[in-house]
Structure formats: structure tokens, C-alpha cells
């Protein structure tokens, strides 16, 4: 499911073209790592956002990202994204929302595309968060923003499976799993998703 989410979100909404810049939040997760690799295969410059220096190195050294940003140690994300994406952002694959997405929007190029996949920064909010009102920027930059869930593409699942399986078989698509032993650890494993402890897909092994 994460692989299909990455494939359809990037290819159907993002429509990557060689030479474009793709920015991925939640980049070290199961979806983000696949998005980055598919974007590289399409000839794009790929920048990931993650929550530790270890994940930054993982994105660059294992998954082939051109650059990565540790948002937890970066005081000014808008400037950091501008530095990592000197030609601006053409495609933003959003897994997190919040202040990271605010910063990404400030770096969008004209006719950029946003694949709205997740908003984990807001899932546990107890009140409606208030932040910059950025829709005027989306308007003037003529940005396409589309939210989606993978079930939107049930009629194209075989297409996605075929493309992803080909990438794995040819060694062009790598993946990581974080495996937690014991069914009783299910709540702990679930909560760790919100603190970003996982690398790739979180799996609980009974």
C-alpha cells in the first residue's frame, strides 16, 4: 500500500519531468522513500525532509536523494528549503502538513503540483491549528493541489504493482522496514510513528 500511494501520488498528481525539483516531507517513511526513488528515476532533483541526522544520511546514501534536511535542527525551514532547492520546488509530496508545508509553499515555482498525502502534524491536534494563510500564493503561482488516498486508484492497482515490482526486481527500488517484535507492542509501535522513530514501513511481528 505505501508503494502504491507513492507511485500514484507522484506519477498521477505530480507528473514529474526530467530536470524538475521534487520535495518530499516525511521522506524517510515507507511512502517518502519510494517517492524519492521514483522521482530520481524520472530524472528529477530530489530533496527530502526528515527528523534526524541519521535519516538525512540514509536518504542521501541509501535512497539516492540529492539533498535532505533535518527539520528538528533547522531553525528556518523556508530558507533551508530555498538553499536545498535553488531552482525552486516543482512538485511537493506532502506527508506531514504544518509548518513544514508552510515553508514548502513559500518555495513553490509557478505551475507547481502538490500531492496531498498525509497531515501527520495535525492528527492529534486538540483544536484547529492556525498558521499562515497561504492560498493567495497558491493562486498567484497557479499551483495544482490535490488530496488523495490510495483507494482512489483501485482500478489501476495492477499498473502500480507492475511498475513497483519491476523496480525492485531490477534493484532500482530499495525499501526499509522497522520491525517490532510482539503483538503486545502494537500500541507502542503505533505511537512511535508520530515521533518519527521508524525508518521505512513500521511492522509489528506477532
Buried (B, 14 or more C-beta within 10 A) or exposed (E): EBBBBBBBBBBBBBBBEEEBBBBBBBBBBBBBBBBBBBBBBBEBBBBBBBBBEEBBEBBBEBBBBBBBBBBEEBEEBBEBBBEBBEEBBBBBBBBBBBBBBBBBBBBBBEEBBBBBBBBBBEEEEEEEEEEEEBEEEBEEBEBBBEBBEBEEBEEEBEBBEEBBEEBEEEEEBBBBEBEBEEEEBEEEBEEBBEEBBBBBBBEBEE
